[in-house]
């Protein structure tokens, strides 16, 4: 049986947080600038919790949090919101020097749930703007991004609408909060026909219908004879985990098939799937080529891009093992251990505990992984070996089975403890979870399992000063699966995903 470990009390019982770090605000490197002291605090708290899970008696179950309004009356910010971040930190405008010899500026506006794409998108745009007039196709790029929660603020929302009104391209991703999805639709729908391109990646259906690339729209996917529609309906019936994995395979293979079809509709559908492949790749290189692909195909004011060669997406493993010091991502545990056990920078005791970490792939490919690196390195400094795994979708059961068991005896767990740093269920995301599958995986491992709560929707200062604590969306994503998974939730003083 899996060791039963009850949930920790609510945030208010965990004691006051440590001093909040200063937030870096470099446009290109904002989400990578994490305070080393703050990272160490998170890792030490996590290490303490790992030990406590094995030695301490179960704590009394905390009461369910009451339903609250998404406005925080105790917020130190004047607008009463959970976050007071400024979208202007995500605005990049080409300088006069960068525009020398160029004739066109393409404006891109994006809305995302979390901030991990901020650094890689900003870096991609800076690289494009630093190209000369020939290799850039005579194009400069202006970009501005909004976090979904920022649209609750009236001033931010009005600025967002003004940006959309003057944009060439709109991009949205993971827009799943209904009242904010409505705001996005109200702002983008009137501009949809004017926009050169409108791309919305996995979001609520009503938002997905905003998609427009030439003749391609999401309505085509709902047609009864659509190959993509049939595929998606079939895989959805097989469960959330299989659907995620199958979609990743579809994204990788479909563009190479569609490019041989002659019709414009097929090519527009290919460009959409190719764009999704670039987006899921997440690196600055992939996003740079993503923006070039869209501008070349759909922005009429950029005809010189026709002569610019664009690289295919750089593909990262859908699931694997990552380490901040490793030369690459590993898809085989034996290969990872061969590297890990021959490291010269670290020596471990023969009986050193092995901690399995569960990570989100998006933070790795976008380079927003400083909080992961800090946790890995602090656990190692305290004598523990670490196996940090990741998955491209939201089903982590497969990677757990593949990488957390002894490669010489697959019926025996190789790890002594598992800690999830994703903030999500082990199988599934905010909209849907597969608890039986998750429980089956945890029972087979038969080791303590914990989930660290990341500050995705707030800065550390906002969380510590808030009268309500964690953002309600974070609560719904994280705490509600505790009774079903029998997990220990670890509320440290976490590194916020730099907003």
C-alpha positions as CSV (number, residue, x, y, z in Angstrom):
1,X,0.0,0.0,0.0
2,X,1.0,3.6,-0.5
3,X,2.0,5.3,2.7
4,X,-1.0,7.6,3.7
5,X,0.2,11.1,4.2
6,X,-2.4,13.7,5.0
7,X,-2.5,17.3,3.6
8,X,-0.8,20.1,5.5
9,X,-2.9,22.8,7.1
10,X,-3.7,25.9,5.1
11,X,-1.2,28.5,4.1
12,X,-2.0,30.7,7.0
13,X,-0.8,27.9,9.4
14,X,2.5,27.4,7.8
15,X,4.1,30.4,9.5
16,X,5.2,33.7,8.0
17,X,7.2,33.5,4.8
18,X,10.8,34.4,4.7
19,X,11.8,37.8,3.3
20,X,10.7,38.2,-0.2
21,X,13.3,38.4,-3.0
22,X,13.7,41.4,-5.3
23,X,12.1,40.7,-8.6
24,X,14.3,41.1,-11.7
25,X,12.6,42.9,-14.5
26,X,14.9,42.5,-17.5
27,X,12.6,42.2,-20.5
28,X,14.6,39.3,-21.9
29,X,15.7,37.5,-18.8
30,X,12.9,38.4,-16.3
31,X,11.6,34.9,-15.8
32,X,15.2,33.5,-15.4
33,X,16.2,36.0,-12.7
34,X,15.5,34.2,-9.5
35,X,17.1,35.2,-6.1
36,X,19.6,32.5,-5.0
37,X,18.7,33.0,-1.3
38,X,15.0,32.6,-2.0
39,X,15.6,29.4,-4.0
40,X,17.7,28.0,-1.2
41,X,14.8,28.7,1.2
42,X,12.4,26.8,-1.0
43,X,14.8,23.9,-1.4
44,X,15.5,23.6,2.3
45,X,11.8,23.7,3.2
46,X,11.2,21.0,0.6
47,X,14.1,18.9,2.0
48,X,12.7,19.2,5.5
49,X,9.3,18.1,4.2
50,X,10.8,15.1,2.5
51,X,12.3,13.9,5.7
52,X,9.1,14.6,7.7
53,X,7.0,12.6,5.3
54,X,8.8,9.4,6.3
55,X,9.2,10.1,10.0
56,X,6.3,12.1,11.3
57,X,2.7,11.0,12.2
58,X,-0.1,12.1,9.8
59,X,-1.3,15.6,10.5
60,X,-5.0,16.5,11.1
61,X,-6.8,17.1,7.8
62,X,-7.3,20.8,7.2
63,X,-10.8,22.1,6.4
64,X,-11.6,22.8,2.8
65,X,-11.0,26.4,1.9
66,X,-14.2,28.5,1.6
67,X,-15.3,29.9,-1.7
68,X,-13.9,33.3,-2.2
69,X,-14.2,36.1,-4.7
70,X,-11.2,36.5,-7.0
71,X,-10.6,40.0,-5.7
72,X,-8.4,40.3,-2.6
73,X,-9.6,43.1,-0.3
74,X,-6.4,42.7,1.8
75,X,-4.1,43.2,-1.2
76,X,-1.5,46.0,-0.8
77,X,-2.3,47.0,-4.3
78,X,-4.9,49.6,-4.9
79,X,-6.9,47.5,-7.4
80,X,-7.7,44.7,-5.0
81,X,-6.3,42.0,-7.3
82,X,-4.1,39.0,-6.5
83,X,-1.4,40.4,-8.8
84,X,-0.3,43.9,-9.7
85,X,2.3,43.0,-12.3
86,X,2.8,45.4,-15.2
87,X,2.4,44.0,-18.8
88,X,4.8,46.7,-20.0
89,X,7.7,44.5,-18.7
90,X,6.7,42.2,-21.6
91,X,6.7,44.9,-24.3
92,X,9.6,44.9,-26.8
93,X,9.7,47.6,-29.4
94,X,12.5,47.7,-32.1
95,X,14.8,50.6,-31.8
96,X,15.5,53.1,-34.5
97,X,19.0,51.5,-34.9
98,X,17.4,48.0,-35.3
99,X,15.0,49.3,-38.0
100,X,17.7,50.7,-40.2
101,X,16.9,49.5,-43.8
102,X,13.7,47.8,-42.7
103,X,10.3,48.8,-44.0
104,X,7.7,47.0,-41.9
105,X,7.0,46.5,-38.2
106,X,4.9,43.5,-37.3
107,X,3.0,43.8,-34.0
108,X,2.3,40.7,-32.0
109,X,0.0,40.6,-28.9
110,X,-0.2,37.5,-26.7
111,X,-2.1,36.3,-23.7
112,X,-1.0,33.3,-21.6
113,X,-1.9,31.7,-18.3
114,X,1.6,31.6,-16.9
115,X,4.7,33.6,-17.4
116,X,7.2,30.9,-18.6
117,X,7.1,32.0,-22.2
118,X,8.0,35.6,-21.4
119,X,11.8,35.3,-21.5
120,X,12.0,33.0,-24.6
121,X,9.5,35.2,-26.6
122,X,11.3,38.4,-25.7
123,X,14.6,36.8,-26.6
124,X,13.2,35.6,-29.9
125,X,12.0,39.1,-30.8
126,X,15.3,40.7,-29.8
127,X,17.1,38.2,-32.1
128,X,14.8,39.0,-35.0
129,X,15.2,42.7,-34.5
130,X,19.0,42.4,-34.3
131,X,19.0,40.8,-37.8
132,X,20.0,43.0,-40.7
133,X,17.6,44.2,-43.3
134,X,18.3,41.2,-45.6
135,X,18.1,38.3,-43.2
136,X,15.1,39.8,-41.5
137,X,13.2,40.3,-44.7
138,X,13.0,44.0,-44.0
139,X,10.8,43.3,-40.9
140,X,11.0,44.4,-37.3
141,X,8.8,42.9,-34.6
142,X,7.0,44.6,-31.7
143,X,5.6,42.3,-29.1
144,X,3.6,42.7,-25.9
145,X,2.3,40.0,-23.6
146,X,-0.5,39.8,-20.9
147,X,-0.9,37.3,-18.2
148,X,-4.6,36.2,-18.1
149,X,-5.0,37.4,-14.5
150,X,-3.9,40.9,-15.4
151,X,-7.0,41.4,-17.6
152,X,-9.1,41.7,-14.4
153,X,-7.7,45.1,-14.0
154,X,-9.7,47.7,-15.9
155,X,-6.6,49.7,-17.0
156,X,-4.8,46.7,-18.2
157,X,-7.8,45.5,-20.1
158,X,-8.3,48.8,-21.9
159,X,-4.6,48.8,-22.8
160,X,-5.0,45.2,-24.0
161,X,-7.9,46.1,-26.3
162,X,-5.9,49.0,-27.7
163,X,-2.9,46.7,-28.4
164,X,-5.2,44.2,-30.2
165,X,-6.7,47.0,-32.3
166,X,-3.2,47.8,-33.7
167,X,-1.8,44.2,-33.9
168,X,-1.0,42.1,-36.9
169,X,-0.9,38.8,-35.0
170,X,-2.7,37.6,-31.8
171,X,-1.6,34.6,-29.9
172,X,-3.4,33.0,-26.9
173,X,-2.6,29.8,-24.9
174,X,-4.2,28.0,-21.9
175,X,-7.1,30.4,-21.5
176,X,-9.4,28.3,-19.2
177,X,-10.9,30.8,-16.8
178,X,-14.3,31.5,-18.1
179,X,-14.8,35.1,-17.1
180,X,-11.4,36.1,-18.4
181,X,-11.9,34.0,-21.5
182,X,-15.0,36.1,-22.2
183,X,-12.9,39.3,-21.9
184,X,-10.4,37.9,-24.4
185,X,-13.2,37.0,-26.8
186,X,-14.8,40.5,-26.4
187,X,-11.5,42.2,-27.3
188,X,-10.3,39.9,-30.1
189,X,-13.5,38.9,-31.9
190,X,-14.2,42.4,-33.3
191,X,-10.7,42.5,-34.7
192,X,-10.5,38.9,-35.9
193,X,-11.1,39.6,-39.6
194,X,-8.7,42.5,-39.6
195,X,-5.9,40.6,-38.0
196,X,-3.5,38.9,-40.4
197,X,-3.3,35.9,-38.1
198,X,-5.0,34.7,-34.9
199,X,-3.6,31.7,-33.2
200,X,-5.1,30.2,-30.0
201,X,-3.5,27.1,-28.6
202,X,-5.2,24.7,-26.1
203,X,-7.9,26.9,-24.4
204,X,-11.6,26.9,-23.9
205,X,-13.6,26.0,-27.1
206,X,-15.1,29.4,-27.4
207,X,-11.6,31.0,-27.4
208,X,-10.3,28.3,-29.8
209,X,-12.9,29.4,-32.3
210,X,-11.0,32.7,-32.7
211,X,-8.3,30.8,-34.7
212,X,-7.7,32.1,-38.2
213,X,-4.8,31.3,-40.5
214,X,-5.8,32.1,-44.1
215,X,-8.6,29.7,-44.9
216,X,-8.0,27.6,-41.8
217,X,-10.3,27.9,-38.7
218,X,-11.2,25.6,-35.9
219,X,-14.6,25.0,-37.5
220,X,-12.8,22.7,-40.0
221,X,-11.7,20.5,-37.1
222,X,-15.4,19.9,-36.2
223,X,-16.4,18.7,-39.6
224,X,-17.5,15.1,-39.6
225,X,-15.0,14.1,-42.4
226,X,-12.0,15.9,-40.8
227,X,-9.1,13.5,-40.2
228,X,-8.0,15.7,-37.2
229,X,-11.5,15.8,-35.8
230,X,-11.9,12.0,-36.0
231,X,-8.5,11.5,-34.4
232,X,-9.2,13.8,-31.5
233,X,-12.6,12.3,-30.8
234,X,-11.2,8.8,-30.8
235,X,-8.3,9.7,-28.5
236,X,-10.5,11.7,-26.0
237,X,-12.5,8.6,-25.4
238,X,-9.4,6.7,-24.4
239,X,-8.7,9.1,-21.5
240,X,-6.9,12.3,-20.8
241,X,-3.4,10.8,-20.6
242,X,-3.6,9.0,-23.9
243,X,-5.1,12.0,-25.6
244,X,-2.2,14.3,-24.5
245,X,0.4,11.8,-25.7
246,X,-1.4,11.2,-29.0
247,X,-1.8,14.9,-29.6
248,X,1.9,15.4,-29.3
249,X,2.5,12.6,-31.9
250,X,-0.1,14.2,-34.2
251,X,1.7,17.6,-33.9
252,X,5.0,16.0,-34.8
253,X,3.8,14.0,-37.8
254,X,0.9,15.9,-39.4
255,X,2.8,18.9,-40.8
256,X,5.1,16.6,-42.8
257,X,2.1,14.9,-44.4
258,X,0.0,18.1,-45.0
259,X,2.9,19.8,-46.9
260,X,2.4,17.4,-49.8
261,X,-1.3,18.2,-50.2
262,X,-1.9,20.9,-52.9
263,X,-4.8,22.8,-51.5
264,X,-4.5,26.1,-49.7
265,X,-6.6,24.8,-46.9
266,X,-4.2,21.9,-46.3
267,X,-1.3,24.3,-46.2
268,X,-3.0,26.6,-43.8
269,X,-3.9,23.6,-41.5
270,X,-0.2,22.6,-41.8
271,X,0.9,26.0,-40.8
272,X,-1.3,25.9,-37.7
273,X,0.0,22.5,-36.7
274,X,3.6,23.6,-37.4
275,X,3.0,26.7,-35.3
276,X,1.8,24.5,-32.4
277,X,4.9,22.5,-32.8
278,X,7.1,25.6,-32.6
279,X,5.1,26.8,-29.6
280,X,5.4,23.6,-27.7
281,X,9.1,23.6,-28.5
282,X,9.2,26.8,-26.5
283,X,12.9,27.8,-27.0
284,X,13.9,31.2,-28.3
285,X,15.0,29.6,-31.5
286,X,11.7,27.8,-32.1
287,X,9.7,30.9,-31.2
288,X,11.8,33.1,-33.6
289,X,11.1,30.7,-36.4
290,X,7.4,30.5,-35.4
291,X,7.0,34.3,-35.7
292,X,8.9,34.3,-39.1
293,X,6.6,31.5,-40.4
294,X,3.4,33.4,-39.5
295,X,4.7,36.8,-40.8
296,X,6.0,35.2,-44.0
297,X,2.7,33.4,-44.8
298,X,0.1,35.9,-43.6
299,X,1.4,39.5,-43.2
300,X,1.0,41.1,-46.6
301,X,3.2,44.0,-45.7
302,X,6.2,41.7,-45.4
303,X,6.7,40.4,-49.0
304,X,10.5,40.3,-48.6
305,X,10.2,37.5,-46.1
306,X,9.5,35.2,-49.1
307,X,13.3,34.9,-49.6
308,X,14.1,34.2,-46.0
309,X,14.8,30.5,-45.1
310,X,13.1,29.3,-41.9
311,X,14.3,26.3,-40.0
312,X,12.1,23.4,-39.0
313,X,11.1,23.1,-35.3
314,X,13.8,21.9,-32.9
315,X,12.1,18.8,-31.3
316,X,12.6,18.1,-27.6
317,X,11.7,14.7,-26.0
318,X,8.1,14.5,-25.0
319,X,9.2,12.7,-21.8
320,X,12.6,12.2,-20.2
321,X,15.1,13.1,-17.5
322,X,16.5,16.6,-17.1
323,X,19.3,17.8,-14.9
324,X,20.7,21.4,-14.9
325,X,24.3,20.2,-15.3
326,X,23.6,17.3,-17.8
327,X,24.8,17.8,-21.4
328,X,21.3,16.8,-22.7
329,X,17.9,15.4,-21.8
330,X,17.9,11.6,-21.3
331,X,15.2,9.2,-22.5
332,X,16.7,6.2,-20.8
333,X,17.3,5.8,-17.0
334,X,20.5,3.7,-17.5
335,X,22.1,6.4,-19.7
336,X,21.2,9.1,-17.1
337,X,22.7,7.0,-14.3
338,X,25.8,6.3,-16.3
339,X,26.3,10.1,-16.6
340,X,25.1,10.8,-13.0
341,X,27.3,8.3,-11.3
342,X,30.5,9.4,-13.1
343,X,30.1,13.1,-12.2
344,X,33.3,14.7,-10.9
345,X,31.6,17.6,-9.2
346,X,29.6,15.6,-6.7
347,X,30.2,12.4,-4.6
348,X,27.3,10.6,-2.9
349,X,27.3,8.0,-0.1
350,X,26.4,4.4,-1.2
351,X,23.2,4.5,0.8
352,X,22.2,8.1,-0.3
353,X,18.4,8.5,-0.6
354,X,17.1,9.0,-4.1
355,X,14.5,11.7,-4.7
356,X,12.3,11.6,-7.8
357,X,11.2,15.0,-9.0
358,X,8.3,15.6,-11.4
359,X,8.7,18.7,-13.6
360,X,6.8,20.5,-16.3
361,X,8.4,20.3,-19.8
362,X,7.3,23.9,-20.7
363,X,9.6,25.4,-18.0
364,X,12.5,23.4,-19.3
365,X,12.2,24.2,-23.1
366,X,11.5,27.9,-22.5
367,X,14.5,28.2,-20.1
368,X,12.4,29.2,-17.1
369,X,13.8,26.5,-14.9
370,X,15.9,28.3,-12.2
371,X,13.5,27.1,-9.5
372,X,13.9,23.5,-10.7
373,X,17.7,23.9,-10.8
374,X,17.8,25.4,-7.3
375,X,15.7,22.5,-5.9
376,X,17.9,19.9,-7.6
377,X,21.2,21.4,-6.4
378,X,20.1,22.0,-2.8
379,X,18.8,18.4,-2.5
380,X,22.2,17.2,-3.8
381,X,24.1,19.5,-1.5
382,X,22.3,17.7,1.4
383,X,23.3,14.3,0.2
384,X,20.4,13.1,-1.8
385,X,20.6,11.8,-5.4
386,X,18.0,13.2,-7.7
387,X,16.1,12.0,-10.8
388,X,14.1,14.9,-12.3
389,X,11.6,13.7,-14.9
390,X,9.3,15.6,-17.2
391,X,6.4,15.0,-19.6
392,X,5.1,17.0,-22.5
393,X,1.5,16.6,-21.6
394,X,-0.2,16.4,-18.2
395,X,0.1,12.6,-17.8
396,X,3.1,12.0,-15.6
397,X,2.2,8.3,-14.9
398,X,4.1,7.0,-17.9
399,X,7.4,8.8,-17.0
400,X,7.0,7.7,-13.4
401,X,6.8,4.1,-14.5
402,X,9.6,4.4,-17.0
403,X,12.2,6.3,-14.9
404,X,11.4,5.7,-11.2
405,X,11.8,1.9,-11.2
406,X,15.0,0.0,-10.9
407,X,16.2,-0.7,-14.5
408,X,17.4,-4.1,-13.3
409,X,14.2,-5.0,-11.5
410,X,11.2,-3.1,-12.8
411,X,9.0,-4.4,-10.0
412,X,11.1,-2.4,-7.5
413,X,11.1,1.3,-7.0
414,X,14.4,3.0,-7.6
415,X,13.4,6.2,-5.8
416,X,12.8,6.6,-2.0
417,X,10.4,9.5,-2.4
418,X,8.6,11.5,-5.2
419,X,8.1,15.2,-5.1
420,X,6.0,17.0,-7.8
421,X,7.0,20.6,-8.6
422,X,4.2,21.0,-11.2
423,X,1.3,22.1,-9.0
424,X,-1.0,19.8,-10.9
425,X,-2.4,16.3,-10.4
426,X,-0.2,13.4,-11.4
427,X,-2.5,12.7,-14.3
428,X,-4.5,15.5,-15.9
429,X,-4.7,19.3,-15.6
430,X,-7.1,22.0,-14.3
431,X,-10.1,20.8,-16.3
432,X,-9.9,17.0,-15.9
433,X,-7.9,14.5,-13.9
434,X,-7.6,10.7,-14.0
435,X,-7.4,9.9,-10.3
436,X,-7.6,6.1,-10.6
437,X,-4.6,6.1,-12.9
438,X,-2.6,8.3,-10.7
439,X,-3.4,6.2,-7.6
440,X,-2.5,3.0,-9.4
441,X,0.9,4.6,-10.3
442,X,1.5,5.7,-6.8
443,X,0.6,2.4,-5.3
444,X,3.0,0.6,-7.6
445,X,5.8,3.0,-6.5
446,X,4.8,2.6,-2.8
447,X,6.9,5.5,-1.6
448,X,6.0,8.9,-0.1
449,X,4.6,11.4,-2.6
450,X,4.5,15.1,-2.1
451,X,3.4,18.2,-4.1
452,X,5.0,21.6,-3.8
453,X,2.7,24.5,-4.4
454,X,4.3,26.9,-6.9
455,X,3.3,30.6,-7.0
456,X,2.1,30.7,-10.6
457,X,-0.4,33.5,-10.4
458,X,1.2,35.7,-7.7
459,X,4.6,37.2,-6.8
460,X,6.0,36.2,-3.4
461,X,5.4,39.6,-2.0
462,X,1.7,39.5,-3.1
463,X,1.2,36.1,-1.5
464,X,2.8,37.1,1.8
465,X,0.8,40.3,2.0
466,X,-2.5,38.9,0.9
467,X,-5.3,38.4,3.3
468,X,-6.5,35.3,1.3
469,X,-3.2,33.6,0.6
470,X,-3.0,31.4,-2.5
471,X,-4.8,32.5,-5.6
472,X,-8.1,30.6,-5.9
473,X,-7.1,29.2,-9.3
474,X,-3.9,27.7,-7.8
475,X,-6.0,26.3,-5.0
476,X,-8.4,24.6,-7.5
477,X,-5.4,23.2,-9.5
478,X,-3.5,21.9,-6.5
479,X,-5.3,21.3,-3.2
480,X,-8.5,19.7,-4.5
481,X,-6.8,16.5,-5.6
482,X,-5.2,15.9,-2.2
483,X,-7.9,13.6,-0.6
484,X,-7.9,11.5,-3.8
485,X,-4.2,11.1,-4.2
486,X,-3.4,10.9,-0.4
487,X,-0.5,13.4,-0.9
488,X,1.4,15.7,1.3
489,X,1.2,19.3,0.1
490,X,4.3,21.3,0.8
491,X,3.8,25.0,1.1
492,X,7.3,26.5,1.3
493,X,8.3,30.1,0.6
494,X,8.4,29.3,-3.1
495,X,10.1,30.9,-6.0
496,X,7.4,32.7,-7.9
497,X,7.4,32.2,-11.7
498,X,8.6,35.7,-12.3
499,X,5.6,37.7,-13.4
